[in-house]
Amino acid sequence: MRIYSYTFNILILSLLWTVAIVAGLICQFPHCDTVVCEPVANCTGEVKDSGGGYCGCCRACFIYLETNMTCEVQDLVEALVHPTTVVCKPGLECERNSSTCQPNPYPFG
């Protein structure tokens, strides 16, 4: 059982390392210099100077969801390349099983 656990851990670490390398290659700086961003208009949330569009290069209107509201769980690469701008408010996280905003059990990590 110990060998299986060790092999599984190595496999997971290798996968995470590969995802980090691919994301680094896709969203290399100064790539934002070439991204064409659409203007932000009629925002009912908070406008931030970055975090929207391709690789988070563009100004975006962020909408913050409350507890128990339905949210979208993104995988790591999707979140890096096309980040969502409808997110759970600070202190909450999108719980994977229910796809709802729930209190973050690890607020400092």
CORNORBEL-V264346 format. One record per residue. PSI is psi in whole degrees, 0 to 359 (999 if undefined). Layout:
BEGIN
PSI / PSI
END
This chain:
BEGIN
325 / 320 / 319 / 314 / 316 / 314 / 318 / 316 / 318 / 318 / 315 / 315 / 320 / 318 / 314 / 320 / 317 / 316 / 318 / 319 / 314 / 315 / 321 / 324 / 324 / 315 / 54 / 141 / 143 / 51 / 335 / 339 / 336 / 358 / 130 / 118 / 146 / 149 / 151 / 121 / 151 / 46 / 127 / 3 / 224 / 127 / 127 / 149 / 341 / 170 / 353 / 171 / 195 / 122 / 22 / 24 / 340 / 158 / 148 / 155 / 114 / 129 / 127 / 128 / 147 / 173 / 137 / 2 / 149 / 134 / 170 / 123 / 123 / 147 / 169 / 312 / 317 / 318 / 327 / 318 / 317 / 75 / 144 / 151 / 5 / 105 / 161 / 143 / 159 / 138 / 349 / 159 / 156 / 108 / 124 / 318 / 321 / 347 / 43 / 156 / 125 / 156 / 136 / 119 / 345 / 70 / 345 / 15 / 999
END
